[in-house]
């Protein structure tokens, strides 16, 4: 007895109609999600500080780490475009279906974070950085 169109069994026997391709695609997506769920248990990241703008429960581990790192940099406020790009890339790395792209995305994300870090004194806060720039030297005379 032949299986019905729109099933993965029919796709495996060689049928490539739209319904069978869709059934195979849905099976692959469900299988990948199941594998990811078994490999990656949800992690709690309580050691990092939670800046006010990333309180959402929808934030993943990578995005949370990137936003916590950016929050400590004094040059982040002057580079909102790079910050937005870094956050978007981090959130795409948290997505369960982007396994193949994580290597190249991670490399690009590291380059963007380096651009944001450039000129930033990570040992100081934003106010301390401004204070050190505005301190006048002792006048002699």
C-alpha positions in Angstrom: 0.0 0.0 0.0 1.4 3.3 -1.0 1.6 6.2 1.5 -0.3 9.4 1.0 1.2 12.6 -0.6 2.3 15.1 2.0 4.1 12.6 4.2 7.8 12.1 4.8 7.5 8.4 3.9 6.3 9.4 0.4 9.1 11.9 0.2 11.7 9.2 1.1 10.3 7.0 -1.7 11.2 9.7 -4.2 8.1 12.0 -4.5 9.1 15.6 -4.7 5.7 17.3 -4.9 5.2 20.4 -2.8 3.3 18.7 -0.1 5.9 15.9 0.4 8.8 18.5 0.4 6.9 20.5 3.0 6.4 17.4 5.2 10.1 16.6 5.0 11.1 20.2 5.8 8.8 20.2 8.8 10.3 16.9 10.0 13.9 18.3 9.7 13.0 21.4 11.6 11.4 19.4 14.4 14.3 17.0 14.5 16.9 19.9 14.8 15.0 21.6 17.5 14.7 18.3 19.4 18.5 17.7 19.1 19.3 21.3 20.3 16.9 21.0 23.2 18.6 17.8 24.4 22.2 19.2 24.0 21.7 22.7 25.4 19.9 22.8 28.7 18.8 26.4 29.6 21.6 28.2 31.4 21.1 30.7 34.1 23.5 33.6 33.8 23.2 35.2 37.2 26.9 36.2 37.6 26.6 39.0 35.0 25.1 42.4 35.8 21.7 42.9 34.2 21.6 46.4 32.6 18.1 48.0 32.6 17.6 47.7 28.8 18.0 43.9 28.8 15.5 42.8 31.4 13.4 40.9 28.9 12.9 37.2 29.3 13.3 36.8 25.5 17.1 37.5 25.7 19.3 34.5 25.0 22.7 33.7 26.5 24.8 35.3 23.8 22.7 38.4 23.5 22.8 38.8 27.3 26.6 38.5 27.4 27.1 41.0 24.6 24.8 43.5 26.1 26.4 43.2 29.5 29.8 43.7 27.9 28.6 46.7 25.9 27.0 48.3 29.0 30.5 48.5 30.7 32.1 50.3 27.7 32.3 54.1 27.7 32.2 54.4 23.9 29.0 52.4 23.5 26.7 55.5 23.7 28.6 57.2 20.8 28.2 54.2 18.5 24.5 53.2 18.6 24.5 51.7 15.1 27.3 49.3 16.0 25.6 48.4 19.3 22.3 47.7 17.4 24.2 45.5 14.9 26.0 43.6 17.7 22.8 43.0 19.6 21.0 41.7 16.4 23.9 39.4 15.6 24.0 38.1 19.1 20.2 37.4 19.1 20.6 35.5 15.7 23.3 33.4 17.3 20.8 32.4 20.1 18.3 31.2 17.6 18.1 27.4 17.5 18.0 27.0 13.7 21.2 29.0 12.9 23.8 26.4 13.8 25.6 26.5 10.5 26.1 30.3 10.6 27.3 30.6 14.1 31.0 30.4 13.3 31.0 33.3 10.7 28.5 35.3 12.8 30.7 34.9 15.8 33.7 36.2 14.0 31.8 39.2 12.6 30.4 39.9 16.1 33.9 39.8 17.6 35.0 42.4 15.0 32.1 44.7 15.8 32.7 44.4 19.5 36.3 45.3 19.0 35.3 48.4 17.0 33.0 49.4 19.9 35.8 48.7 22.5 38.3 50.8 20.5 38.9 54.0 22.5 37.0 52.8 25.5 38.6 52.4 28.9 36.9 49.4 30.3 38.5 49.9 33.7 36.5 53.1 34.2 32.9 53.9 34.1 31.5 56.5 31.8 31.6 59.3 34.4 35.2 58.5 35.5 36.3 58.6 31.8 34.8 62.0 31.3 36.3 63.2 34.6 39.8 62.1 33.6 39.5 64.0 30.3 38.3 67.3 32.0 40.8 67.4 34.9 43.1 70.3 34.5 46.7 70.1 35.4 48.0 72.1 38.4 48.9 75.6 37.3 52.3 76.9 38.2 53.1 80.4 38.9 
